[in-house]
Amino acid sequence: MTWSPATPLPPPDERRRLRETASLTRPQLAERVGVRPETVRAWESGRSAPRGRNREAYAKLLAGLAEGAAGAGTRESPSVRREKEATEVVTVRVDKPAGDGRSGEFAQAPPPSSVSSETPETSPGLTPAQAFDALYSFCAPALVRQTYLLTGRRTLARESVERAFQLAWDRWPEVARDPDPAGWVRAAAYEWALSPWHRYRRRHRQSEPPPPDEDDRALLEVLLHLPPPYRRTLLLYDGLGLGLPETAAETEASTRAAAGRLTHAREAVAARLPDLSDPRELHRRLAELASTGRLRAAEPPVVRDASERRARIWTRAAVAFTVVLIGTTALTLRTAPTRYEPPVPPGGTVRGVPPRVAPGPLSEDQRELRARLREELPRGPERLAPQAR
């Protein structure tokens, strides 16, 4: 039996660059290899490596993409590409399911033509702050309304969106290179909004005023009674209009699990509100419910300043902790003994020693001796004085 070495794979950054150069999405490449899109994401991020037949198929596909890119003369160095992606305008796509004709009424509005029509080659160079402000202005208003449907709390919705964008500003090089930065921020906002630790906050214990309309109150109550994974799946699929694979990838579940969650969520909503058994009617009502509340997002500079201030605080805290740790270590080395000092062993029982006993009764001779001693002078008997010869 002969053994063939494994086909070499390019680095994770090169794998992603080859896929984007060939204008392939992760689901398309995953379909060619025969794996899930989240598996391709893990391969491109370096969290895992393909094995066995998947490795061979993936390596051959990347080799073909590399040959096609070399023939077309479109290869560029990774450093040049990172510089372009960090300064170019971030374009955000609006996912819509195919075939049902739904439109995301409370999803992100189409970006302005001055932003979306320019390619990286023709668009003017923007600073990271300008690109972040464009992404925030594009996504934040709609994302606040989406998070409100997820939590039922206006304050928590605004806070979740701000924290998500603060995290995005901290990791801006990663977010700027992501093919779907709006999805990156949306996932971060949903994770913060659905965190179970909010229940222990004093602000969370106070109820907020419900929507004024009775039908809106009933729909919001049904949504909040759904388990968080079911509620999130229903909002992504029937609210935003994402496809089932994209919904499963964003909720970190398999496609079958996402389909089951969606089915059970629809059944729960239809059992309480029979008029919403139609997915299109449910989508319309979700959009109306999201538009009823007066939800406003903070300005982009405020979010960036809060992110930078938080980063400075954590940096100073880390420096202070390091200084304290170094000082404690130096003090320990200064006061520690320089030689080995054996510990004092604990006391033990000594065996073989006779026990201490009290004196018994005196004999007749002992009593006579005691009497003579008592009759002598206080200084004792007369002593012999030495004489010189």
C-alpha positions in Angstrom: 0.0 0.0 0.0 1.4 3.4 -0.9 0.9 6.6 1.1 0.3 9.9 -0.6 1.0 13.1 1.3 -1.8 15.5 2.0 -2.3 18.3 -0.5 -0.9 21.5 0.9 -3.3 24.3 1.7 -2.7 28.0 1.6 -3.0 30.1 4.7 -6.4 31.0 6.0 -6.2 34.6 4.7 -5.2 33.3 1.3 -8.2 30.9 1.3 -10.6 33.7 1.9 -8.9 35.9 -0.7 -9.1 33.2 -3.4 -12.8 32.7 -2.7 -13.6 36.4 -2.8 -11.5 36.9 -6.0 -13.6 34.2 -7.7 -16.8 36.0 -6.5 -18.0 33.0 -4.5 -20.0 33.2 -1.3 -19.4 30.8 1.6 -22.6 28.8 0.9 -21.6 28.4 -2.8 -18.1 27.1 -1.9 -19.5 24.9 0.8 -21.9 23.3 -1.7 -19.0 22.5 -4.0 -17.0 20.9 -1.2 -20.0 19.2 0.4 -19.8 20.9 3.8 -21.8 23.5 5.7 -21.1 27.3 5.3 -20.0 27.6 9.0 -17.4 24.9 8.4 -15.9 27.0 5.5 -16.0 30.1 7.9 -14.0 28.1 10.4 -11.5 27.0 7.7 -11.0 30.6 6.5 -10.6 32.0 10.1 -8.0 29.3 11.0 -10.1 27.9 13.9 -10.1 24.4 12.3 -8.5 22.6 9.4 -10.1 20.2 6.8 -9.3 16.6 7.0 -9.6 13.5 4.8 -11.7 13.8 1.6 -12.9 17.3 2.5 -9.3 18.5 2.6 -8.5 17.0 -0.8 -11.6 18.5 -2.4 -11.0 21.9 -0.7 -7.4 22.0 -1.8 -8.2 21.1 -5.4 -10.9 23.8 -5.5 -8.5 26.4 -4.1 -5.8 25.4 -6.6 -8.3 25.9 -9.4 -9.3 29.2 -8.1 -5.6 30.2 -7.8 -4.9 29.2 -11.4 -8.0 31.2 -12.6 -6.9 34.3 -10.6 -3.3 34.0 -12.0 -4.6 33.7 -15.5 -6.8 36.7 -15.2 -4.0 38.8 -13.6 -6.1 39.8 -10.6 -3.7 38.6 -7.8 -2.6 41.2 -5.4 -0.5 41.1 -2.2 -2.4 40.5 1.1 -0.9 43.8 2.6 -2.3 45.9 -0.3 -5.7 44.2 0.0 -5.9 44.8 3.7 -5.0 48.4 3.2 -7.8 48.8 0.7 -10.3 47.0 2.7 -9.5 49.0 5.8 -10.1 52.3 4.1 -12.8 51.5 1.6 -16.5 52.2 2.2 -18.2 49.3 3.8 -21.0 48.0 1.6 -23.8 46.2 3.3 -26.2 43.9 1.6 -29.9 43.3 2.6 -30.7 39.6 2.5 -34.1 38.7 1.0 -35.5 35.3 0.6 -35.9 34.2 -2.9 -39.3 33.4 -4.3 -41.7 35.0 -1.8 -41.3 38.6 -2.8 -41.1 40.0 0.7 -39.3 43.2 1.5 -37.6 44.0 4.7 -39.7 47.0 5.8 -37.8 47.4 9.1 -34.5 46.0 7.8 -31.8 48.3 6.5 -32.8 50.7 3.8 -30.8 50.5 0.5 -27.5 52.4 0.9 -27.1 55.8 -0.8 -26.0 55.6 -4.4 -22.9 57.6 -3.5 -21.8 54.9 -1.2 -22.9 51.6 -2.9 -22.2 52.4 -6.5 -18.5 53.1 -6.0 -16.0 50.3 -6.3 -12.8 50.1 -4.2 -10.8 51.2 -7.2 -12.9 54.3 -7.8 -14.1 55.3 -4.3 -12.1 57.9 -2.5 -10.0 56.8 0.4 -11.9 57.0 3.6 -10.6 56.9 7.1 -11.7 54.1 9.4 -13.8 56.6 11.4 -15.7 57.7 8.3 -16.3 54.1 7.2 -17.6 53.3 10.7 -19.9 56.3 10.7 -21.3 55.2 7.4 -22.0 51.7 8.6 -23.5 53.0 11.8 -25.8 55.5 10.1 -26.8 52.7 7.7 -27.6 50.0 10.2 -28.2 51.4 13.7 -31.8 52.8 13.3 -33.2 49.6 11.9 -31.1 47.4 14.2 -32.6 49.2 17.3 -36.1 48.4 16.1 -35.2 44.8 15.5 -33.6 44.4 18.9 -36.8 46.0 20.4 -38.8 43.1 19.0 -36.3 40.7 20.4 -36.4 42.1 24.0 -39.5 44.2 24.3 -37.4 46.9 26.0 -36.5 50.2 24.4 -33.6 51.0 26.7 -32.1 47.6 26.4 -32.4 47.7 22.6 -30.5 51.0 22.3 -27.9 49.7 24.8 -27.4 46.4 22.9 -26.9 48.2 19.6 -24.4 50.7 21.1 -22.4 47.9 22.8 -22.4 46.0 19.5 -21.0 48.9 17.6 -18.5 49.7 20.3 -17.2 46.1 20.0 -17.2 46.6 16.2 -15.0 49.7 16.6 -12.6 47.9 18.9 -12.3 45.2 16.2 -12.7 47.4 13.2 -10.0 45.8 10.9 -11.9 42.5 11.3 -15.3 44.0 10.8 -14.1 46.0 7.7 -12.9 42.9 6.0 -16.0 40.9 6.8 -18.2 40.3 3.7 -21.3 41.1 5.8 -20.4 43.7 8.4 -24.1 44.4 9.1 -24.6 40.7 10.0 -21.5 40.9 12.2 -22.9 43.8 14.2 -26.4 42.3 14.2 -25.2 39.1 15.7 -23.3 40.9 18.4 -26.3 43.1 19.3 -28.6 40.0 19.5 -26.1 38.2 21.8 -25.9 41.1 24.2 -29.7 41.7 24.1 -30.5 38.0 24.9 -27.9 37.7 27.7 -29.5 36.0 30.7 -27.5 38.3 33.1 -29.9 41.2 32.4 -32.5 39.8 34.7 -30.3 40.6 37.7 -30.1 44.3 36.9 -32.3 46.7 38.7 -33.3 48.5 35.5 -34.5 45.2 34.0 -36.9 44.6 36.9 -38.9 47.7 36.0 -41.4 47.1 33.3 -41.7 49.5 30.3 -44.9 50.8 28.9 -46.4 48.5 26.3 -47.4 49.6 22.8 -50.6 51.6 22.7 -52.4 49.4 20.2 -54.1 46.2 21.6 -53.0 44.1 18.6 -49.4 45.2 19.0 -49.5 44.4 22.7 -50.8 40.9 21.9 -48.1 40.2 19.3 -45.3 41.5 21.5 -46.5 39.4 24.4 -46.6 36.3 22.2 -43.0 37.0 20.9 -41.7 37.5 24.5 -43.2 34.2 25.6 -41.2 32.3 22.9 -37.8 30.8 24.0 -35.0 33.2 22.9 -33.6 30.9 20.2 -37.1 30.5 18.7 -37.7 34.2 18.9 -34.4 35.0 17.2 -35.0 32.5 14.4 -38.5 33.9 13.8 -37.3 37.5 13.7 -34.4 36.7 11.3 -36.5 34.6 8.9 -39.9 36.2 8.9 -38.9 39.6 10.1 -35.7 40.4 8.2 -36.3 38.0 5.4 -33.0 36.0 5.7 -32.8 32.6 4.1 -32.9 29.5 6.2 -29.1 28.7 5.8 -28.2 32.3 6.7 -30.6 32.1 9.7 -29.1 28.8 10.9 -25.5 30.2 10.5 -26.3 33.3 12.5 -28.0 31.5 15.3 -25.2 28.9 15.3 -27.5 26.0 14.6 -27.9 23.4 11.9 -30.4 24.0 9.1 -32.7 21.3 10.3 -32.6 22.7 13.9 -33.4 26.2 12.5 -36.3 24.9 10.5 -37.7 23.1 13.6 -37.4 26.3 15.6 -39.1 28.3 12.9 -42.0 25.8 12.6 -42.6 25.7 16.4 -42.4 29.5 16.7 -44.9 29.9 13.9 -47.3 27.4 15.5 -47.1 29.2 18.8 -47.9 32.5 17.2 -50.7 31.1 15.2 -52.2 29.4 18.2 -52.5 32.7 20.1 -53.1 34.9 17.0 -54.8 32.9 14.2 -54.7 35.9 11.9 -50.9 35.7 11.7 -50.8 32.1 10.4 -49.7 33.5 7.0 -46.0 34.3 7.0 -46.5 37.4 4.8 -49.0 38.8 7.3 -46.7 38.0 10.1 -43.9 39.8 8.4 -46.1 42.9 7.9 -47.2 42.9 11.5 -43.7 42.6 12.8 -42.7 45.6 10.6 -45.6 47.6 12.0 -44.8 46.7 15.6 -41.2 47.7 15.2 -42.2 51.1 13.7 -44.6 52.0 16.6 -42.0 52.8 19.2 -40.0 55.9 19.2 -36.5 54.4 19.0 -33.5 56.5 18.3 -29.9 55.6 18.2 -27.0 57.7 19.5 -24.7 59.6 17.2 -21.7 57.7 15.7 -19.0 59.9 17.4 -20.6 59.3 20.7 -20.4 55.5 20.2 -16.8 55.7 19.0 -15.8 57.9 22.0 -17.5 55.5 24.4 -15.6 52.6 22.8 -12.3 54.3 23.0 -12.9 55.4 26.6 -13.8 51.8 27.6 -10.6 50.6 25.9 -8.5 53.1 27.8 -10.1 52.1 31.1 -9.4 48.4 30.5 -5.9 49.2 29.4 -5.2 51.2 32.5 -6.7 48.5 34.7 -4.5 45.9 33.0 -1.4 48.0 33.5 -2.3 48.6 37.2 -2.9 44.9 37.7 0.4 44.1 36.1 2.2 46.7 38.3 0.6 45.2 41.4 1.6 41.7 40.4 5.2 42.7 39.7 5.4 44.5 43.1 3.9 41.5 44.9 6.4 39.2 43.2 9.3 41.5 44.1 8.2 41.8 47.7 7.9 38.0 47.9 11.4 37.5 46.5 12.8 40.1 49.0 11.3 38.7 52.1 11.5 35.0 51.2 14.2 32.9 53.1 17.4 32.2 51.2 18.1 28.8 52.8 16.0 25.8 53.7 14.5 25.9 57.2 13.1 22.6 58.2 9.8 22.9 59.9 9.4 22.1 63.6 7.9 18.7 63.9 4.8 18.3 66.1 5.2 16.9 69.5 4.8 13.2 70.1 4.3 10.8 72.9 7.5 9.4 74.6 7.2 5.8 75.5 9.2 3.7 78.1 9.2 6.4 80.9 7.7 5.2 84.2 4.8 7.2 85.4 5.3 9.7 88.2 4.0 8.4 91.5 3.5 10.0 95.0 5.8 8.9 97.9 4.4 6.1 100.1 4.2 6.0 104.0 7.6 6.4 105.8 9.2 3.5 107.6 10.2 3.6 111.3 13.9 4.4 110.5 12.8 7.2 108.2 10.7 8.7 110.9 13.5 8.6 113.4 15.9 10.2 110.9 13.4 13.0 110.2 13.0 13.7 113.9 16.8 14.0 114.5 17.1 16.3 111.5 14.4 18.6 112.9 16.1 18.7 116.3 19.4 20.0 114.8 20.3 23.6 114.6 18.6 25.6 111.8 22.0 25.9 110.1 22.6 22.2 110.2 24.8 20.0 112.4 28.2 21.1 113.5 30.9 20.6 110.9 34.5 19.6 111.2 36.8 22.5 110.8 40.1 21.7 108.9 43.3 22.3 110.8 46.7 22.7 109.4 49.4 20.3 110.3 
